[in-house]
Amino acid sequence: AIISGILGYLIAKARYQTKEKSYEINPILRKPGNIYNKPFILGQPRPSGKDNLKQIEGIDADMENKLNTLGIFHYEQISKWSEKNIEWISEYFSLEDKVKEENWISQAKELMKK
């Protein structure tokens, strides 16, 4: 009887033990920058699948992953970036002038034609 009481207590304690909640700040809000200059993002890639952003010179696997995490999956999204969008992305990822120097937008436009 004592053993079953102890077992019941341990099972109940394990079952109703509350998990610690962890809260994480949205990565878009972690860094400074005017949120209105943020480029168009998607919650997930289109049903046809995401584009291989590594085809753009200057985007490696790590940068592609960061862009995907942000919600940028397709050449079309990059091809439509304005000057303000470029500034926002450059500041957000600490890229300085890399986007302009490596012509990400014109490369994305060319890749869309293929």
C-alpha positions as CSV (number, residue, x, y, z in Angstrom):
1,A,0.0,0.0,0.0
2,I,2.8,2.3,0.8
3,I,4.7,1.5,-2.4
4,S,1.5,2.1,-4.5
5,G,1.0,5.4,-2.7
6,I,4.5,6.6,-3.5
7,L,4.2,5.4,-7.1
8,G,0.9,7.3,-7.5
9,Y,2.5,10.4,-6.0
10,L,5.5,10.2,-8.4
11,I,3.4,9.6,-11.4
12,A,1.0,12.5,-10.6
13,K,4.0,14.8,-9.9
14,A,5.6,14.0,-13.2
15,R,2.3,14.3,-15.1
16,Y,1.3,17.7,-13.7
17,Q,4.8,19.2,-13.6
18,T,4.7,22.5,-15.4
19,K,7.2,23.1,-18.1
20,E,9.1,26.4,-18.1
21,K,7.9,28.7,-20.8
22,S,10.5,30.3,-22.9
23,Y,9.9,33.4,-24.8
24,E,12.0,34.5,-27.7
25,I,12.0,38.0,-29.3
26,N,11.0,38.0,-32.9
27,P,14.3,38.2,-34.9
28,I,12.9,41.1,-36.9
29,L,12.8,43.2,-33.7
30,R,16.3,42.3,-32.5
31,K,18.1,44.7,-34.6
32,P,17.5,48.4,-35.4
33,G,16.0,49.5,-38.6
34,N,12.8,51.0,-39.8
35,I,10.3,48.2,-39.9
36,Y,8.4,49.9,-42.8
37,N,11.5,49.4,-45.0
38,K,11.5,45.7,-44.5
39,P,11.1,43.8,-47.8
40,F,8.1,41.7,-48.6
41,I,8.3,38.4,-46.8
42,L,6.4,35.1,-46.8
43,G,5.4,32.8,-44.0
44,Q,6.6,29.8,-46.1
45,P,7.7,29.1,-49.6
46,R,5.2,28.7,-52.4
47,P,3.8,25.2,-53.1
48,S,6.3,24.9,-56.0
49,G,9.1,25.0,-53.5
50,K,11.7,27.6,-52.6
51,D,14.3,28.9,-55.1
52,N,18.0,28.1,-54.6
53,L,19.1,31.5,-53.5
54,K,22.7,30.2,-53.5
55,Q,22.6,30.7,-57.3
56,I,23.0,34.4,-56.5
57,E,26.7,35.3,-56.3
58,G,27.3,36.4,-52.7
59,I,24.7,34.2,-51.1
60,D,26.1,31.2,-49.4
61,A,24.3,28.4,-47.5
62,D,24.4,30.4,-44.3
63,M,23.0,33.5,-45.8
64,E,20.3,31.5,-47.7
65,N,19.3,30.0,-44.4
66,K,19.1,33.5,-42.8
67,L,17.0,34.8,-45.6
68,N,14.7,31.8,-45.5
69,T,14.3,32.3,-41.7
70,L,13.3,35.9,-42.4
71,G,10.8,34.8,-45.0
72,I,12.7,35.4,-48.2
73,F,12.5,32.2,-50.4
74,H,12.2,33.3,-54.0
75,Y,14.2,35.2,-56.6
76,E,11.1,37.3,-57.3
77,Q,11.1,38.7,-53.7
78,I,14.8,39.8,-54.1
79,S,14.2,41.2,-57.6
80,K,11.6,43.6,-56.2
81,W,13.7,45.1,-53.5
82,S,13.7,48.9,-53.4
83,E,16.7,51.0,-52.2
84,K,15.0,51.2,-48.8
85,N,14.6,47.4,-48.7
86,I,18.3,47.0,-49.6
87,E,19.3,49.3,-46.8
88,W,17.1,47.4,-44.3
89,I,18.5,44.0,-45.3
90,S,22.1,45.4,-45.3
91,E,21.6,46.8,-41.8
92,Y,19.7,43.7,-40.5
93,F,22.4,41.3,-41.6
94,S,25.3,43.7,-41.2
95,L,26.2,43.3,-44.9
96,E,27.4,46.9,-45.5
97,D,27.1,47.4,-49.3
98,K,27.4,43.7,-50.3
99,V,23.9,43.5,-51.8
100,K,24.6,46.4,-54.2
101,E,28.2,45.5,-54.9
102,E,27.3,41.9,-55.9
103,N,24.1,43.0,-57.8
104,W,21.7,40.6,-56.0
105,I,18.7,42.2,-57.6
106,S,19.8,42.0,-61.2
107,Q,21.1,38.5,-60.6
108,A,17.7,37.5,-59.1
109,K,15.9,39.1,-62.2
110,E,18.2,37.0,-64.5
111,L,17.5,33.8,-62.6
112,M,13.8,34.4,-62.8
113,K,14.0,34.2,-66.6
114,K,15.5,30.7,-66.5
